[in-house]
Amino acid sequence: MSRTLKSTPLSLSSPSFSSPFSLKTYAAPHSTLSFKPQKSKAAHTNICNKSPLYSTKRFTSPQNMLDNTSSSSSTRQNRWNLHGRTALVTGGTRGIGRAIVEELVGFGARVHTCCRNGSELDKCLEDWNDVCSGGMISGSVCDVSVGAQRQELMETVSSIFGGKLNILVNNVGTNIRKPMVEFTPEEFSTLMTTNFESAFHISQLAYPLLKASGEGSVVFTSSVSGFVSLKSMSVHGVTKGAINQLTKNLACEWAKDNIRSNAVAPWYIKTSMVEQVLSNKSYLEEVYDRTPLRRLGEATEVSALVAFLCLPASSYITGQIICIDGGMSVNGFFPSHG
Ligand SMILES: NC(=O)c1ccc[n+]([C@@H]2O[C@H](COP(=O)([O-])OP(=O)(O)OC[C@H]3O[C@@H](n4cnc5c(N)ncnc54)[C@H](OP(=O)(O)O)[C@@H]3O)[C@@H](O)[C@H]2O)c1
């Protein structure tokens, strides 16, 4: 059963945890962010005043006059804010999902999120309450791997956003690491329902709301495992590969309704999901060796890209799966030693 909590603006003190990455305790990167919804007009005006590069006049050229973009994205201010938009982000209480919630609210969107743990959700809503103005963030307890709960979640979303949704971020995902032959049917089913079926069904349920908004953006959280082979991640890779193809198909199928569909595909990002596997120091060294930028990613580095894909600034981008991986997926053979 999902329930809706009264939305309260939030404090960004997400749990600290012992980090294998730095061998010391750190707080999740977004925990230190302050993101009262931007008064983008004023901020924009300031920028414009400071730099002639941002002068509207400078860009009033014959080409600009021929500009065919929709009126909602035709000024810089409109391209880079989400005021008046509504969003659903699944799995928004930790890790990448939490960073996405905060990023979207920072751009002015109203966001609904969900997770399974009710007390963790309450804590997040309380925290967020301290830094947001009222009504910007709300949440439901919902296990997205259960069909009836997905249905109930979307009914809640429809009711609080008046039947219109601009942004859907299908973020929830999990992992079971083991060789393919060792998977039980139950484990296989857990990964398929949590990672793929949930995103497929929530997208289906969200379609009328996205269409009704007149300008929709769906973003999936995929993984580099959907592109390249990763140890003990055959089934995870299959679920993310399916997400990648769905991303492309929806881009074509829903373009007529002005709904875009894109995905982000991270490599290792510092979240609770990968804390345990990266606590193995020699494995972590191998990860660094394989990653041209020689570090792990931050949740905010993913959320920034997701926000961009939701902004009118990316209005001509659809059907793309963008790796956010420190160069890992393009590293054919480039040994770090010699
Ligand atoms: N971290 C990485 O290195 C990495 C790399 C590639 C791809 N990804 C992808 O990024 C996404 C987010 O990963 P993350 O690392 O941020 O994970 P995380 O730190 O484990 O956070 C997962 C979030 O989703 C919620 N959640 C999990 N299962 C759920 C379910 N069945 N129903 C509803 N909510 C659920 C969790 O809350 P509850 O537990 O309370 O439900 C939590 O809010 C996933 O799709 C993952 O595959 C992550």
The ligand as an SDF file (V2000), in Angstrom:
LIG
                    3D

 48 52  0  0  0  0  0  0  0  0999 V2000
   25.5010    3.4840   -7.7230 N   0  0  0  0  0  0  0  0  0  0  0  0
   26.0440    3.0270   -8.8480 C   0  0  0  0  0  0  0  0  0  0  0  0
   27.2630    2.8180   -8.9420 O   0  0  0  0  0  0  0  0  0  0  0  0
   25.1720    2.7620  -10.0500 C   0  0  0  0  0  0  0  0  0  0  0  0
   25.8040    2.4280  -11.2590 C   0  0  0  0  0  0  0  0  0  0  0  0
   25.0210    2.1760  -12.3760 C   0  0  0  0  0  0  0  0  0  0  0  0
   23.6470    2.2840  -12.3100 C   0  0  0  0  0  0  0  0  0  0  0  0
   23.0550    2.6150  -11.1310 N   0  0  0  0  0  0  0  0  0  0  0  0
   21.5840    2.7190  -11.1130 C   0  0  0  0  0  0  0  0  0  0  0  0
   21.1840    3.9270  -10.4750 O   0  0  0  0  0  0  0  0  0  0  0  0
   19.9170    3.7190   -9.8490 C   0  0  0  0  0  0  0  0  0  0  0  0
   19.9910    4.2080   -8.4130 C   0  0  0  0  0  0  0  0  0  0  0  0
   21.0190    3.5090   -7.7490 O   0  0  0  0  0  0  0  0  0  0  0  0
   21.6500    4.0100   -6.3720 P   0  0  0  0  0  0  0  0  0  0  0  0
   23.0560    3.5560   -6.3810 O   0  0  0  0  0  0  0  0  0  0  0  0
   21.3320    5.4210   -6.1370 O   0  0  0  0  0  0  0  0  0  0  0  0
   20.8240    3.0770   -5.3410 O   0  0  0  0  0  0  0  0  0  0  0  0
   20.6050    3.2030   -3.7710 P   0  0  0  0  0  0  0  0  0  0  0  0
   21.6390    4.0690   -3.1350 O   0  0  0  0  0  0  0  0  0  0  0  0
   20.4670    1.7990   -3.3060 O   0  0  0  0  0  0  0  0  0  0  0  0
   19.1690    3.9340   -3.6510 O   0  0  0  0  0  0  0  0  0  0  0  0
   18.0600    3.2780   -4.1570 C   0  0  0  0  0  0  0  0  0  0  0  0
   16.8210    4.1090   -3.9110 C   0  0  0  0  0  0  0  0  0  0  0  0
   15.7100    3.4330   -4.5240 O   0  0  0  0  0  0  0  0  0  0  0  0
   14.7820    3.0060   -3.5130 C   0  0  0  0  0  0  0  0  0  0  0  0
   14.3030    1.6800   -3.9040 N   0  0  0  0  0  0  0  0  0  0  0  0
   15.0140    0.5560   -4.0620 C   0  0  0  0  0  0  0  0  0  0  0  0
   14.2070   -0.4670   -4.4250 N   0  0  0  0  0  0  0  0  0  0  0  0
   12.9600    0.0360   -4.4870 C   0  0  0  0  0  0  0  0  0  0  0  0
   11.6950   -0.5110   -4.7980 C   0  0  0  0  0  0  0  0  0  0  0  0
   11.5570   -1.8090   -5.1090 N   0  0  0  0  0  0  0  0  0  0  0  0
   10.6100    0.2930   -4.7870 N   0  0  0  0  0  0  0  0  0  0  0  0
   10.7440    1.6040   -4.4680 C   0  0  0  0  0  0  0  0  0  0  0  0
   11.9060    2.1820   -4.1590 N   0  0  0  0  0  0  0  0  0  0  0  0
   13.0140    1.4030   -4.1630 C   0  0  0  0  0  0  0  0  0  0  0  0
   15.5690    3.0200   -2.2080 C   0  0  0  0  0  0  0  0  0  0  0  0
   14.7310    3.2060   -1.0720 O   0  0  0  0  0  0  0  0  0  0  0  0
   14.1240    1.9160   -0.2670 P   0  0  0  0  0  0  0  0  0  0  0  0
   15.2440    0.9750   -0.0510 O   0  0  0  0  0  0  0  0  0  0  0  0
   13.5430    2.5000    0.9800 O   0  0  0  0  0  0  0  0  0  0  0  0
   13.0710    1.3490   -1.1470 O   0  0  0  0  0  0  0  0  0  0  0  0
   16.4690    4.2360   -2.4360 C   0  0  0  0  0  0  0  0  0  0  0  0
   15.7450    5.4310   -2.2430 O   0  0  0  0  0  0  0  0  0  0  0  0
   19.6110    2.2320  -10.0030 C   0  0  0  0  0  0  0  0  0  0  0  0
   18.7410    2.0350  -11.1070 O   0  0  0  0  0  0  0  0  0  0  0  0
   20.9580    1.6010  -10.2950 C   0  0  0  0  0  0  0  0  0  0  0  0
   20.8640    0.4110  -11.0420 O   0  0  0  0  0  0  0  0  0  0  0  0
   23.7840    2.8630  -10.0040 C   0  0  0  0  0  0  0  0  0  0  0  0
  1  2  1  0
  2  3  2  0
  2  4  1  0
  4  5  1  0
  4 48  2  0
  5  6  2  0
  6  7  1  0
  7  8  2  0
  8  9  1  0
  8 48  1  0
  9 10  1  0
  9 46  1  0
 10 11  1  0
 11 12  1  0
 11 44  1  0
 12 13  1  0
 13 14  1  0
 14 15  2  0
 14 16  1  0
 14 17  1  0
 17 18  1  0
 18 19  2  0
 18 20  1  0
 18 21  1  0
 21 22  1  0
 22 23  1  0
 23 24  1  0
 23 42  1  0
 24 25  1  0
 25 26  1  0
 25 36  1  0
 26 27  1  0
 26 35  1  0
 27 28  2  0
 28 29  1  0
 29 30  1  0
 29 35  2  0
 30 31  1  0
 30 32  2  0
 32 33  1  0
 33 34  2  0
 34 35  1  0
 36 37  1  0
 36 42  1  0
 37 38  1  0
 38 39  2  0
 38 40  1  0
 38 41  1  0
 42 43  1  0
 44 45  1  0
 44 46  1  0
 46 47  1  0
M  CHG  2   8   1  16  -1
M  END
$$$$
